[in-house]
Amino acid sequence: MKLAVIGGGGFRAPLLVKALADSPFEVHLYDDDPERLSVIRSVIVGLGLPQPRFHNDLEETLEDSDFVFTAIRVGGPEGRKLDEEIAARHGFLGQETVGLGGMAYALRTIPVARDIARAIAEHAPAAWTINFTNPAGVVTQAMQEVLGERVIGICDTPISLVQRVAGAAPIDAIDYVGLNHLGWLRSVTSGGRDLVQDLLADDDALAALDEAQVFGPEVLKSIGALPNEYLFYYWFTREAITRISARDGRGAYLAAQQGDFYRAALATPERAHELWLDTLADREQTYGAEAREDATSRRSPEEYEAGGYQAVALTLMTALAGGTPALTISNVRNGQAIPQLPEDAVVEIPCLADGEGLHPLSVAPLSAEFAGLMVQVKGSDELLLAATAERDPELAVRALAAHPLIDSLNAARAALDDYCAEVPAIAAAIGRDSAAR
């Protein structure tokens, strides 16, 4: 079975190649940057992994693919750096997928995602597309406009939370509900027991959970659920902005780190895999450091070696290819799952994947507290999609102002002016000349 990876020159591509080493998938890596693709080739050779096929032609890569994996970063690390810096300049949260920074990323990414979807429709119409491009929810929804429900968005955060709750216990059912990077794990059923409720009732076990340390055990007990770690940015917005503004942003950090890695690996390809391993360890250990109370704390290997997006992708693709059915948490079309949202909205809920396809599972009714936040964020997503489809800057202003982390229409307009002036791809996405102010 042919797997086309769009964004094959990305830093994490070797992780996917390693995960697929013993799978039946024939891996094809595509990237529009030949130098980055050359570096990843050197890394894979140095690691002794099976060699995928490398491409600089998108149509050739896609032709007759059974699966397509999309993991692109439009604008590269430097684009993320600008997303965060401009948001901070206007007093808003500068985060990759949440708030103003995330919406800036979406604005320049959605048009490219639609173009890729159209190419898939032409050259691999029967393929399953697995999207990991952030912001995963709204990008998946943009691609579904072209490809329908054969596009599935994935994220490793929800399933990682499930695995930490369940441990080695077999999982019979999951009740997780939300949007990408905004959700709640309400139950994990194993042998007739609800492991989430067991955890909430055990003060010692709960205190050891990362989410309890971030949000406080009292909050978790009160809501009767475990929040996705990204809810930190919604529930502790002031603290997040204060911490991030006092430190070097994650975007600036990664832009420098990635730039150093690719330059060094290009100059010394025989050392590319060593440089990659060192850079990967530092990247994973410092994940989330910009928002942690102690900026010098580092994640342990146990925290970041358990799986990751490559494990989620492999499990999903194997099930869809007719292998072992899998219980997943995916970004899929809402349908009737959450009545407060439109049927075509992309939501993050449990699904069963098997050889017949992906089957979204029902979820329990939402409280007004959870539903209200989801409706507001999804409303912003819908306006982003409309603004880029119609190339309408006023819709983009409304999209920004509709988000719960932006408190002023005037501030949203001023921030968008700066984004359009400094990021030409955003200006082009909404039909504005980057010089127009």
C-alpha positions as CSV (number, residue, x, y, z in Angstrom):
1,M,0.0,0.0,0.0
2,K,1.3,3.4,-1.0
3,L,1.6,6.2,1.6
4,A,2.4,9.7,0.4
5,V,3.7,12.0,3.1
6,I,3.3,15.7,2.3
7,G,5.9,17.5,4.3
8,G,8.4,14.8,4.1
9,G,11.3,17.3,4.7
10,G,9.8,18.1,8.1
11,F,11.9,17.5,11.2
12,R,9.7,14.7,12.6
13,A,9.5,12.7,9.3
14,P,12.1,10.2,10.5
15,L,9.8,9.3,13.4
16,L,7.1,8.3,11.0
17,V,9.5,6.3,8.8
18,K,10.8,4.5,11.9
19,A,7.2,3.7,13.1
20,L,6.4,2.3,9.6
21,A,9.6,0.2,9.3
22,D,7.8,-3.2,9.8
23,S,4.5,-2.1,8.3
24,P,3.0,-3.0,4.8
25,F,3.1,0.7,3.7
26,E,5.4,1.8,0.9
27,V,6.5,5.3,2.1
28,H,6.9,8.2,-0.3
29,L,8.2,11.5,1.1
30,Y,7.4,14.8,-0.7
31,D,8.7,18.2,0.2
32,D,8.9,21.4,-1.9
33,D,12.3,22.3,-0.3
34,P,15.0,20.0,-1.8
35,E,17.6,20.9,0.8
36,R,15.3,19.9,3.8
37,L,14.4,16.7,2.0
38,S,18.1,16.0,1.4
39,V,18.8,16.4,5.2
40,I,15.9,14.0,6.1
41,R,17.3,11.5,3.6
42,S,20.7,11.7,5.4
43,V,19.1,11.3,8.8
44,I,17.2,8.2,7.7
45,V,20.3,6.7,6.1
46,G,22.3,7.4,9.3
47,L,19.6,5.8,11.5
48,G,19.7,2.6,9.4
49,L,16.0,2.8,8.6
50,P,14.3,1.4,5.5
51,Q,14.6,3.8,2.7
52,P,11.4,5.6,1.5
53,R,11.1,7.1,-1.9
54,F,11.8,10.9,-2.1
55,H,10.0,13.3,-4.3
56,N,10.0,17.0,-5.3
57,D,6.9,16.6,-7.5
58,L,3.5,16.6,-5.7
59,E,1.5,15.0,-8.4
60,E,4.0,12.1,-8.8
61,T,4.0,11.5,-5.1
62,L,0.2,11.4,-4.9
63,E,-0.5,9.2,-7.9
64,D,-2.4,6.1,-6.9
65,S,-1.7,6.5,-3.2
66,D,-3.8,4.5,-0.7
67,F,-3.0,6.9,2.1
68,V,-1.9,10.5,2.3
69,F,-0.4,12.0,5.4
70,T,-0.2,15.8,5.6
71,A,2.2,17.5,8.0
72,I,3.2,20.8,6.6
73,R,4.2,24.1,8.2
74,V,3.3,27.0,5.8
75,G,5.9,29.7,6.4
76,G,8.2,27.4,8.3
77,P,9.5,28.1,11.9
78,E,10.0,31.7,11.0
79,G,6.3,32.0,10.3
80,R,5.5,30.6,13.7
81,K,7.9,33.1,15.3
82,L,6.0,36.0,13.7
83,D,2.6,34.5,14.7
84,E,3.7,34.6,18.3
85,E,5.5,37.9,18.3
86,I,2.7,39.9,16.6
87,A,0.1,38.5,19.0
88,A,2.3,39.4,22.0
89,R,2.8,42.9,20.6
90,H,-0.9,43.4,20.8
91,G,-1.2,41.9,24.3
92,F,-2.7,38.6,23.2
93,L,-1.7,35.0,23.5
94,G,1.0,34.0,21.1
95,Q,0.6,30.2,20.8
96,E,0.8,28.0,17.8
97,T,-2.7,26.7,17.7
98,V,-4.7,28.6,20.3
99,G,-6.0,32.2,20.1
100,L,-4.6,34.9,17.9
101,G,-1.3,33.1,17.1
102,G,-3.2,30.0,16.1
103,M,-5.6,31.9,13.9
104,A,-2.8,33.6,12.1
105,Y,-1.3,30.2,11.4
106,A,-4.7,29.0,10.1
107,L,-5.1,32.0,7.8
108,R,-2.0,31.3,5.9
109,T,-2.3,27.5,6.0
110,I,-6.0,26.9,4.9
111,P,-5.5,28.0,1.3
112,V,-2.5,25.7,0.9
113,A,-4.5,22.8,2.5
114,R,-7.3,23.3,0.1
115,D,-4.8,23.2,-2.8
116,I,-3.4,19.9,-1.5
117,A,-6.9,18.5,-1.1
118,R,-7.7,19.4,-4.7
119,A,-4.5,17.6,-5.9
120,I,-5.4,14.5,-3.8
121,A,-8.9,14.6,-5.4
122,E,-7.3,14.5,-8.8
123,H,-4.5,12.0,-8.3
124,A,-5.6,9.8,-5.4
125,P,-9.4,10.2,-5.1
126,A,-9.8,6.9,-3.2
127,A,-7.1,7.6,-0.6
128,W,-7.6,8.2,3.1
129,T,-6.0,11.5,4.1
130,I,-4.6,11.7,7.6
131,N,-4.1,15.3,8.6
132,F,-1.7,16.4,11.3
133,T,-1.1,19.9,10.0
134,N,-2.0,22.5,12.7
135,P,-4.4,23.9,13.6
136,A,-5.6,20.4,13.0
137,G,-9.4,21.0,13.5
138,V,-9.9,23.9,11.1
139,V,-7.4,22.6,8.5
140,T,-9.1,19.2,8.5
141,Q,-12.4,21.0,7.9
142,A,-11.0,23.0,5.0
143,M,-9.8,19.8,3.4
144,Q,-13.1,18.1,4.0
145,E,-14.7,20.8,1.8
146,V,-13.0,19.0,-1.1
147,L,-12.5,15.4,0.0
148,G,-15.4,14.9,2.4
149,E,-15.1,12.4,5.2
150,R,-12.1,10.7,3.8
151,V,-10.0,13.3,5.6
152,I,-9.3,12.5,9.2
153,G,-7.5,14.8,11.6
154,I,-5.3,13.3,14.3
155,C,-3.6,14.6,17.5
156,D,-1.6,12.6,20.0
157,T,-2.7,14.6,23.0
158,P,-6.1,13.1,23.7
159,I,-5.0,9.4,23.3
160,S,-1.9,10.1,25.4
161,L,-4.2,11.2,28.2
162,V,-6.3,8.1,27.8
163,Q,-3.2,5.9,27.9
164,R,-2.0,7.6,31.1
165,V,-5.3,7.0,32.8
166,A,-5.7,3.4,31.6
167,G,-2.2,2.2,32.0
168,A,-2.1,-1.5,31.1
169,A,-5.9,-1.9,31.6
170,P,-7.9,-3.0,28.5
171,I,-10.1,-0.2,27.2
172,D,-13.7,-1.0,26.4
173,A,-15.0,2.6,25.7
174,I,-13.9,6.2,25.8
175,D,-16.0,9.4,26.3
176,Y,-13.9,12.3,25.1
177,V,-15.5,15.4,23.6
178,G,-14.2,18.6,22.2
179,L,-12.4,20.4,19.4
180,N,-8.7,20.0,18.5
181,H,-6.7,21.3,21.5
182,L,-9.9,22.0,23.4
183,G,-11.6,18.9,25.0
184,W,-12.4,16.8,28.0
185,L,-11.9,13.2,28.8
186,R,-15.0,12.2,30.8
187,S,-14.7,8.5,31.1
188,V,-12.5,5.5,30.2
189,T,-14.4,2.2,30.7
190,S,-12.5,-1.0,31.5
191,G,-14.2,-4.1,32.7
192,G,-17.3,-2.2,33.7
193,R,-15.3,0.4,35.7
194,D,-14.9,4.0,34.9
195,L,-11.2,4.7,35.3
196,V,-11.6,8.4,35.1
197,Q,-14.0,8.5,38.0
198,D,-11.8,6.1,40.0
199,L,-8.9,8.4,39.5
200,L,-10.9,11.5,40.5
201,A,-11.8,9.7,43.7
202,D,-8.2,8.8,44.6
203,D,-6.5,11.9,46.0
204,D,-3.0,10.5,45.8
205,A,-3.3,9.1,42.2
206,L,-4.9,12.3,41.1
207,A,-2.2,14.5,42.6
208,A,0.4,12.7,40.5
209,L,-1.4,13.5,37.2
210,D,0.0,16.3,35.2
211,E,-3.4,17.8,34.5
212,A,-4.1,18.0,38.3
213,Q,-0.9,19.8,38.8
214,V,-1.8,22.3,36.0
215,F,-5.5,22.9,36.7
216,G,-5.7,21.9,40.3
217,P,-7.4,18.7,41.6
218,E,-10.4,20.7,42.9
219,V,-11.3,21.9,39.5
220,L,-11.0,18.4,38.0
221,K,-13.2,16.9,40.7
222,S,-15.7,19.7,40.3
223,I,-16.1,19.2,36.5
224,G,-15.9,15.4,36.8
225,A,-13.5,15.2,33.8
226,L,-9.9,15.6,32.8
227,P,-9.2,18.5,30.5
228,N,-6.9,18.5,27.5
229,E,-3.7,20.2,28.5
230,Y,-4.3,23.0,26.0
231,L,-7.2,24.3,28.1
232,F,-4.5,25.9,30.2
233,Y,-4.5,28.7,27.7
234,Y,-8.3,29.3,28.1
235,W,-8.5,28.8,31.8
236,F,-5.3,30.5,32.8
237,T,-5.0,33.1,30.0
238,R,-3.4,35.9,32.2
239,E,-0.9,33.5,33.6
240,A,0.0,32.1,30.1
241,I,0.5,35.6,28.6
242,T,2.6,36.7,31.6
243,R,4.8,33.6,31.4
244,I,5.2,33.6,27.7
245,S,5.9,37.4,27.5
246,A,8.7,37.0,30.1
247,R,10.5,34.3,28.1
248,D,11.7,33.6,24.6
249,G,8.8,32.4,22.6
250,R,8.6,28.7,21.5
251,G,8.5,29.9,17.9
252,A,11.7,31.9,18.2
253,Y,13.3,29.0,20.1
254,L,12.4,26.4,17.4
255,A,13.2,28.7,14.5
256,A,16.8,29.1,15.9
257,Q,17.0,25.4,16.8
258,Q,15.7,24.1,13.4
259,G,17.8,26.6,11.4
260,D,20.9,25.4,13.2
261,F,20.1,21.7,12.7
262,Y,19.3,21.9,9.0
263,R,22.4,24.1,8.3
264,A,24.7,21.8,10.2
265,A,23.2,18.6,8.8
266,L,23.4,19.9,5.2
267,A,27.0,20.8,5.7
268,T,27.9,17.4,7.4
269,P,25.4,14.8,6.1
270,E,27.4,12.0,7.6
271,R,26.5,13.4,11.1
272,A,22.9,14.3,10.2
273,H,21.4,11.5,12.3
274,E,23.5,12.4,15.4
275,L,22.5,16.0,15.1
276,W,18.9,15.0,14.7
277,L,18.8,12.8,17.7
278,D,20.3,15.5,19.9
279,T,17.9,18.1,18.5
280,L,14.9,15.8,19.0
281,A,15.8,15.1,22.6
282,D,16.1,18.8,23.4
283,R,12.9,19.7,21.4
284,E,10.9,17.0,23.3
285,Q,12.3,17.8,26.7
286,T,11.4,21.5,26.4
287,Y,7.9,21.0,24.9
288,G,5.5,23.3,26.8
289,A,8.3,25.1,28.6
290,E,7.0,28.5,27.6
291,A,3.9,28.1,29.7
292,R,5.2,26.1,32.6
293,E,5.7,27.9,35.9
294,D,9.3,26.7,36.0
295,A,10.8,27.5,32.6
296,T,13.9,25.4,33.3
297,S,12.0,22.1,34.0
298,R,12.3,19.4,31.4
299,R,10.0,16.5,30.4
300,S,11.3,13.1,31.2
301,P,12.0,10.5,28.5
302,E,9.0,8.5,29.8
303,E,6.7,11.5,29.0
304,Y,7.7,11.8,25.4
305,E,8.8,8.3,24.3
306,A,5.4,6.6,24.8
307,G,4.1,7.2,21.3
308,G,3.5,10.5,19.5
309,Y,1.7,11.3,16.3
310,Q,3.5,8.6,14.4
311,A,2.0,5.9,16.6
312,V,-1.5,7.4,16.3
313,A,-1.1,7.5,12.5
314,L,0.2,3.9,12.2
315,T,-2.6,2.5,14.4
316,L,-5.3,4.4,12.4
317,M,-3.9,3.5,9.0
318,T,-3.4,-0.2,9.9
319,A,-7.1,-0.4,11.0
320,L,-8.4,1.3,7.9
321,A,-6.3,-1.0,5.8
322,G,-8.1,-4.0,7.2
323,G,-5.8,-4.8,10.2
324,T,-6.8,-4.8,13.8
325,P,-9.7,-2.5,14.5
326,A,-8.8,0.4,16.7
327,L,-10.6,2.7,19.1
328,T,-9.3,6.2,18.4
329,I,-9.9,9.8,19.1
330,S,-10.0,11.7,15.8
331,N,-11.0,15.0,14.2
332,V,-14.1,14.1,12.1
333,R,-17.3,15.6,10.8
334,N,-19.7,16.3,13.6
335,G,-22.9,14.9,12.1
336,Q,-25.3,14.5,15.0
337,A,-22.7,13.9,17.7
338,I,-22.8,17.4,19.2
339,P,-26.2,19.0,18.5
340,Q,-24.9,22.5,19.4
341,L,-22.6,22.5,16.4
342,P,-23.3,22.4,12.6
343,E,-23.3,18.9,11.0
344,D,-20.2,19.8,8.9
345,A,-18.2,21.1,11.8
346,V,-15.1,19.1,12.6
347,V,-15.0,17.9,16.2
348,E,-12.7,15.7,18.2
349,I,-14.5,12.5,19.4
350,P,-14.0,8.8,19.8
351,C,-14.2,6.7,16.7
352,L,-13.9,3.0,15.7
353,A,-11.5,2.5,12.8
354,D,-11.7,-0.8,10.8
355,G,-11.5,-2.1,7.2
356,E,-14.9,-0.6,6.5
357,G,-13.8,3.0,7.4
358,L,-14.0,5.3,10.4
359,H,-17.1,5.2,12.5
360,P,-17.7,8.2,14.9
361,L,-19.2,7.1,18.2
362,S,-21.8,8.8,20.2
363,V,-20.9,11.0,23.1
364,A,-22.8,12.0,26.2
365,P,-24.6,15.3,26.2
366,L,-22.5,18.4,26.9
367,S,-22.8,20.8,29.8
368,A,-23.5,24.4,28.9
369,E,-20.0,25.2,30.2
370,F,-18.3,22.9,27.8
371,A,-20.7,23.5,24.9
372,G,-20.5,27.3,25.1
373,L,-16.7,27.4,24.8
374,M,-16.8,25.0,21.9
375,V,-19.5,26.9,20.0
376,Q,-17.6,30.2,20.4
377,V,-14.3,28.7,19.1
378,K,-16.0,26.8,16.3
379,G,-17.7,30.1,15.3
380,S,-14.3,31.7,14.9
381,D,-13.2,28.7,12.8
382,E,-16.2,29.0,10.5
383,L,-15.4,32.7,9.9
384,L,-11.7,31.8,9.2
385,L,-12.9,29.3,6.6
386,A,-15.3,31.8,5.0
387,A,-12.7,34.6,5.1
388,T,-10.1,32.6,3.1
389,A,-12.7,31.1,0.7
390,E,-14.2,34.5,-0.1
391,R,-10.9,36.4,0.4
392,D,-12.8,38.8,2.6
393,P,-10.7,40.8,5.2
394,E,-13.8,41.9,7.1
395,L,-14.7,38.3,7.7
396,A,-11.2,37.8,9.0
397,V,-11.6,40.6,11.5
398,R,-14.8,39.1,12.7
399,A,-13.1,35.7,13.0
400,L,-10.5,37.1,15.3
401,A,-12.9,39.2,17.3
402,A,-15.2,36.2,17.8
403,H,-12.6,34.1,19.6
404,P,-12.9,34.0,23.4
405,L,-9.3,35.0,23.9
406,I,-9.7,38.3,22.0
407,D,-11.6,41.0,23.8
408,S,-11.8,43.9,21.3
409,L,-12.9,44.3,17.7
410,N,-10.5,47.2,17.3
411,A,-7.6,45.3,18.7
412,A,-8.4,42.4,16.4
413,R,-8.4,44.8,13.4
414,A,-5.1,46.3,14.5
415,A,-3.5,42.9,14.9
416,L,-4.7,41.8,11.5
417,D,-3.2,44.9,10.0
418,D,0.2,44.0,11.3
419,Y,-0.1,40.4,10.2
420,C,-1.0,41.5,6.7
421,A,1.9,43.9,6.6
422,E,4.5,41.4,7.9
423,V,3.2,38.1,6.6
424,P,2.3,38.3,2.8
425,A,0.7,34.9,2.8
426,I,-2.0,36.1,5.3
427,A,-2.6,39.2,3.3
428,A,-3.0,37.1,0.1
429,A,-5.3,34.6,1.9
430,I,-7.9,37.3,2.7
431,G,-7.5,39.4,-0.4
432,R,-5.5,42.3,1.1
433,D,-2.4,43.9,-0.4
434,S,0.3,43.4,2.3
435,A,1.2,47.1,1.9
436,A,-2.3,48.4,2.6
437,R,-2.9,49.6,6.1
